[in-house]
Amino acid sequence: MGLHSASLPSLISLSLVSVKLKDQDLHNLLLGCCSLEKLLLNSCAGLLNPKVFSFSLKFLEIMSCTCRTFQVEAMNLKSFLCHGSPRDPMWLKLNLFRP
């Protein structure tokens, strides 16, 4: 059973390290974090094609995740770091401005 919803409107920074979660779990978690400015995903298993949409996100770091693709739409993003392995390529789609 996955994460259904979360309500953490004051949360500013979130680090998920060695956490197993699905794309929808991450989506549901981030929906309840409307003030989130910093997100770190490190060695998170289970993510295949996650999408991060956030107006408040400023710093995003992805390390050693099992994603095939990663879509980010964050118009206030100031810093983006992605560490991966050449053996496990990942496709990234970044939209930094409103469509």
Backbone as ProteinMPNN parsed JSONL, in Angstrom:
{"seq_chain_A": "MGLHSASLPSLISLSLVSVKLKDQDLHNLLLGCCSLEKLLLNSCAGLLNPKVFSFSLKFLEIMSCTCRTFQVEAMNLKSFLCHGSPRDPMWLKLNLFRP", "coords_chain_A": {"N_chain_A": [[0.84, -1.167, 0.0], [0.591, 2.186, -0.851], [1.615, 5.616, -0.248], [-0.969, 7.735, 0.564], [-1.719, 10.44, 1.069], [-0.32, 13.524, 2.277], [0.106, 16.119, 4.632], [1.975, 18.656, 4.976], [2.465, 21.555, 5.24], [4.316, 23.453, 6.187], [6.807, 22.432, 5.824], [10.115, 22.799, 4.724], [12.494, 21.658, 3.858], [13.416, 18.498, 2.564], [14.778, 15.324, 2.768], [15.18, 12.3, 1.251], [16.476, 9.252, 1.718], [17.627, 6.185, 0.631], [15.025, 5.163, 0.417], [12.139, 3.31, -0.364], [9.862, 3.947, -2.756], [7.052, 4.631, -4.854], [6.347, 6.3, -8.008], [3.847, 7.623, -7.789], [3.608, 7.776, -5.025], [5.625, 9.629, -4.346], [4.632, 11.84, -5.717], [2.163, 12.258, -4.34], [3.162, 12.843, -1.789], [4.597, 15.237, -2.252], [2.539, 16.93, -3.007], [1.393, 17.747, -0.624], [3.279, 19.412, 0.419], [3.578, 22.369, 0.211], [5.348, 24.477, 0.689], [7.863, 23.61, 0.213], [11.298, 23.92, -0.34], [13.733, 22.685, -0.713], [14.805, 19.617, -1.985], [16.038, 16.398, -1.685], [16.818, 13.433, -3.219], [18.064, 10.375, -2.689], [19.385, 7.389, -3.651], [16.858, 6.176, -3.973], [14.709, 3.609, -4.356], [12.378, 2.163, -6.659], [11.259, 4.344, -7.933], [10.344, 5.179, -11.159], [9.455, 6.849, -13.344], [9.29, 9.585, -12.262], [7.569, 12.687, -11.546], [8.026, 16.026, -10.801], [6.394, 18.77, -9.729], [6.45, 22.034, -8.809], [6.033, 25.194, -7.289], [7.459, 26.358, -5.31], [9.913, 25.077, -5.011], [13.419, 25.291, -4.813], [15.921, 24.103, -4.711], [17.172, 21.126, -5.946], [18.254, 17.835, -5.743], [19.347, 14.855, -7.112], [20.367, 11.621, -6.587], [21.805, 8.628, -7.519], [19.381, 7.21, -8.156], [16.813, 4.963, -9.339], [15.528, 5.774, -11.625], [14.053, 5.971, -14.906], [13.248, 8.089, -16.437], [12.998, 11.554, -15.552], [10.976, 14.104, -14.679], [10.803, 17.559, -14.311], [9.185, 20.413, -13.209], [9.648, 23.448, -12.243], [9.556, 26.588, -11.595], [10.984, 28.338, -9.95], [13.412, 27.207, -9.46], [16.751, 27.126, -8.429], [19.052, 25.661, -8.147], [20.238, 22.627, -9.439], [21.204, 19.369, -9.147], [22.464, 16.339, -10.381], [23.425, 13.151, -9.88], [24.608, 10.247, -11.197], [24.978, 6.983, -12.675], [27.031, 5.978, -15.402], [26.304, 3.554, -16.402], [23.633, 3.363, -15.947], [21.745, 5.196, -17.527], [19.768, 8.214, -17.448], [16.935, 9.981, -18.528], [16.236, 13.392, -18.605], [13.797, 15.912, -18.125], [13.379, 19.246, -18.024], [11.423, 21.937, -17.107], [11.619, 25.173, -16.656], [10.268, 27.498, -16.748], [7.027, 28.979, -16.882], [4.619, 27.289, -18.904]], "CA_chain_A": [[0.0, 0.0, 0.0], [1.417, 3.373, -0.978], [1.285, 6.835, 0.47], [-2.18, 8.315, -0.012], [-1.62, 11.89, 1.118], [0.434, 14.086, 3.388], [-0.139, 17.545, 4.793], [3.142, 19.226, 5.646], [2.568, 22.849, 4.569], [5.439, 24.251, 6.688], [8.069, 21.742, 5.543], [10.94, 23.547, 3.781], [13.556, 20.796, 3.351], [13.101, 17.073, 2.666], [15.79, 14.404, 2.254], [14.761, 10.901, 1.231], [17.68, 8.462, 1.472], [17.38, 4.739, 0.653], [13.595, 4.968, 0.644], [11.46, 2.663, -1.48], [8.577, 4.551, -3.014], [6.651, 4.663, -6.256], [6.148, 7.635, -8.562], [2.631, 8.211, -7.227], [3.891, 8.084, -3.618], [6.366, 10.889, -4.333], [3.681, 12.871, -6.146], [1.239, 12.509, -3.231], [3.916, 13.485, -0.718], [4.922, 16.61, -2.627], [1.3, 17.72, -3.048], [1.143, 18.297, 0.703], [4.447, 20.19, 0.853], [3.485, 23.554, -0.646], [6.432, 25.42, 0.983], [9.131, 22.894, 0.064], [12.317, 24.627, -1.112], [14.887, 21.822, -0.973], [14.467, 18.194, -2.062], [17.135, 15.485, -1.987], [16.446, 12.03, -3.419], [19.32, 9.636, -2.745], [19.231, 5.927, -3.654], [15.441, 5.834, -3.785], [14.285, 2.522, -5.239], [10.962, 2.128, -6.99], [10.9, 5.454, -8.811], [10.617, 4.87, -12.564], [9.244, 8.043, -14.163], [8.678, 10.575, -11.374], [7.341, 14.055, -12.006], [8.026, 16.98, -9.702], [5.834, 20.064, -10.093], [6.481, 22.837, -7.591], [6.307, 26.62, -7.438], [8.338, 26.79, -4.226], [11.183, 24.342, -5.006], [14.581, 26.066, -5.24], [17.096, 23.237, -4.775], [16.824, 19.728, -6.205], [19.408, 16.958, -5.94], [18.984, 13.46, -7.364], [21.577, 10.809, -6.527], [21.734, 7.164, -7.59], [18.014, 6.688, -8.157], [16.588, 3.97, -10.391], [14.596, 6.366, -12.591], [14.317, 5.949, -16.347], [13.097, 9.502, -16.791], [12.674, 12.404, -14.408], [10.417, 15.342, -15.208], [10.771, 18.604, -13.294], [8.636, 21.713, -13.568], [9.857, 24.266, -11.049], [9.968, 27.877, -12.145], [11.874, 29.045, -9.032], [14.579, 26.363, -9.211], [18.028, 27.833, -8.508], [20.142, 24.695, -8.189], [19.839, 21.269, -9.796], [22.332, 18.45, -9.226], [22.063, 14.972, -10.683], [24.557, 12.234, -9.858], [24.159, 8.915, -11.573], [25.98, 6.059, -13.18], [26.994, 5.84, -16.855], [25.649, 2.276, -16.72], [22.192, 3.544, -15.787], [21.414, 6.549, -17.985], [18.451, 8.735, -17.104], [16.504, 11.107, -19.348], [15.685, 14.455, -17.783], [13.039, 16.97, -18.778], [13.264, 20.366, -17.105], [10.678, 23.118, -17.514], [11.92, 26.137, -15.614], [9.378, 28.635, -16.908], [5.632, 28.586, -17.112], [4.351, 27.0, -20.315]], "C_chain_A": [[0.889, 1.234, 0.0], [0.927, 4.527, -0.12], [0.09, 7.493, -0.2], [-2.123, 9.833, -0.025], [-0.788, 12.3, 2.324], [0.089, 15.565, 3.454], [0.977, 18.114, 5.653], [3.398, 20.619, 5.068], [3.735, 23.717, 5.03], [6.799, 23.632, 6.384], [8.843, 22.484, 4.455], [11.989, 22.652, 3.134], [13.192, 19.328, 3.593], [14.215, 16.265, 2.018], [15.25, 12.988, 2.373], [15.968, 10.071, 0.81], [17.348, 6.986, 1.661], [15.928, 4.419, 1.014], [13.003, 4.294, -0.587], [10.085, 3.3, -1.624], [8.314, 4.587, -4.511], [6.456, 6.107, -6.693], [4.957, 8.334, -7.914], [2.81, 8.564, -5.755], [4.616, 9.425, -3.502], [5.439, 12.043, -4.7], [2.739, 13.252, -5.001], [1.931, 13.222, -2.072], [4.158, 14.955, -1.037], [3.69, 17.506, -2.721], [1.013, 18.393, -1.708], [2.265, 19.151, 1.245], [4.539, 21.471, 0.028], [4.579, 24.594, -0.397], [7.813, 24.817, 0.756], [10.093, 23.648, -0.851], [13.478, 23.722, -1.504], [14.456, 20.363, -0.928], [15.7, 17.406, -2.475], [16.562, 14.08, -2.096], [17.735, 11.257, -3.622], [19.028, 8.144, -2.618], [17.8, 5.495, -3.362], [15.026, 4.797, -4.82], [12.787, 2.629, -5.493], [10.498, 3.26, -7.877], [11.284, 5.097, -10.24], [10.542, 6.105, -13.443], [8.612, 9.15, -13.317], [8.553, 11.945, -12.031], [7.268, 14.943, -10.776], [7.523, 18.312, -10.247], [5.766, 20.894, -8.821], [6.776, 24.293, -7.919], [7.328, 27.084, -6.413], [9.733, 26.165, -4.274], [12.32, 25.186, -5.585], [15.812, 25.195, -5.455], [16.649, 21.784, -4.931], [18.096, 18.942, -6.464], [18.917, 15.519, -6.044], [20.275, 12.659, -7.403], [21.219, 9.33, -6.593], [20.322, 6.606, -7.476], [17.829, 5.783, -9.374], [15.656, 4.476, -11.489], [15.034, 6.125, -14.033], [14.253, 7.363, -16.891], [12.778, 10.264, -15.514], [12.208, 13.731, -14.968], [10.281, 16.35, -14.077], [10.157, 19.864, -13.896], [8.665, 22.556, -12.306], [10.418, 25.613, -11.476], [10.91, 28.66, -11.232], [13.141, 28.257, -8.703], [15.866, 27.156, -9.433], [19.194, 26.876, -8.671], [19.586, 23.307, -8.484], [21.097, 20.427, -9.944], [21.801, 17.055, -9.48], [23.321, 14.121, -10.764], [24.035, 10.853, -10.204], [25.323, 8.075, -12.053], [25.894, 6.01, -14.697], [26.321, 4.538, -17.289], [24.135, 2.389, -16.683], [21.79, 4.948, -16.217], [19.978, 6.926, -17.633], [18.153, 9.91, -18.033], [15.841, 12.128, -18.44], [14.914, 15.437, -18.643], [12.83, 18.063, -17.746], [12.473, 21.487, -17.757], [10.848, 24.127, -16.395], [11.063, 27.388, -15.707], [7.971, 28.136, -17.132], [5.408, 28.339, -18.591], [3.498, 28.077, -20.954]], "O_chain_A": [[1.841, 1.312, 0.776], [-0.045, 4.411, 0.626], [0.126, 7.779, -1.397], [-2.451, 10.451, -1.038], [-0.584, 11.525, 3.259], [-0.191, 16.186, 2.428], [0.933, 18.061, 6.882], [4.446, 20.844, 4.464], [4.111, 24.647, 4.315], [7.832, 24.243, 6.658], [8.298, 22.768, 3.388], [12.342, 22.863, 1.973], [12.725, 18.959, 4.671], [14.559, 16.491, 0.857], [14.905, 12.534, 3.464], [16.43, 10.175, -0.327], [16.852, 6.582, 2.712], [15.652, 3.521, 1.809], [13.324, 4.659, -1.718], [9.247, 3.204, -0.727], [9.24, 4.575, -5.322], [6.406, 7.019, -5.868], [5.049, 9.501, -7.534], [2.232, 9.541, -5.28], [4.266, 10.255, -2.663], [5.465, 13.096, -4.063], [2.542, 14.436, -4.726], [1.346, 14.106, -1.447], [3.948, 15.82, -0.186], [3.794, 18.718, -2.532], [0.452, 19.488, -1.668], [2.222, 19.574, 2.401], [5.469, 21.641, -0.76], [4.728, 25.515, -1.2], [8.823, 25.445, 1.072], [9.755, 23.976, -1.988], [14.137, 23.964, -2.515], [13.827, 19.919, 0.033], [16.329, 17.707, -3.489], [15.901, 13.597, -1.177], [18.428, 11.458, -4.62], [18.494, 7.69, -1.606], [17.567, 4.56, -2.596], [14.995, 5.081, -6.017], [12.031, 3.121, -4.655], [9.449, 3.155, -8.513], [12.435, 4.748, -10.501], [11.467, 6.379, -14.207], [7.511, 9.605, -13.625], [9.312, 12.307, -12.93], [6.54, 14.651, -9.828], [8.151, 18.91, -11.121], [5.101, 20.507, -7.86], [7.658, 24.592, -8.725], [7.994, 28.098, -6.62], [10.651, 26.679, -3.634], [12.213, 25.724, -6.687], [16.657, 25.513, -6.292], [15.849, 21.282, -4.143], [18.917, 19.327, -7.297], [18.177, 15.031, -5.19], [21.183, 12.983, -8.169], [20.412, 8.847, -5.798], [20.1, 5.625, -6.766], [18.609, 5.843, -10.325], [15.057, 3.674, -12.206], [16.226, 6.081, -14.337], [15.086, 7.779, -17.696], [12.341, 9.681, -14.522], [12.964, 14.414, -15.659], [9.721, 16.048, -13.023], [10.568, 20.318, -14.963], [7.826, 22.405, -11.418], [11.622, 25.752, -11.692], [11.581, 29.576, -11.708], [13.862, 28.605, -7.769], [16.054, 27.776, -10.48], [20.213, 27.23, -9.264], [18.611, 22.865, -7.876], [21.958, 20.731, -10.769], [20.814, 16.633, -8.876], [24.18, 14.347, -11.616], [23.112, 10.355, -9.56], [26.489, 8.417, -11.86], [24.79, 6.0, -15.242], [25.826, 4.435, -18.412], [23.434, 1.6, -17.315], [21.522, 5.801, -15.372], [19.097, 6.071, -17.535], [19.027, 10.738, -18.291], [14.997, 11.785, -17.612], [15.327, 15.756, -19.758], [12.187, 17.845, -16.72], [12.821, 21.937, -18.848], [10.29, 23.961, -15.31], [11.129, 28.249, -14.83], [7.763, 26.99, -17.529], [5.925, 29.068, -19.437], [3.179, 27.989, -22.14]]}, "name": "protein", "num_of_chains": 1, "seq": "MGLHSASLPSLISLSLVSVKLKDQDLHNLLLGCCSLEKLLLNSCAGLLNPKVFSFSLKFLEIMSCTCRTFQVEAMNLKSFLCHGSPRDPMWLKLNLFRP"}
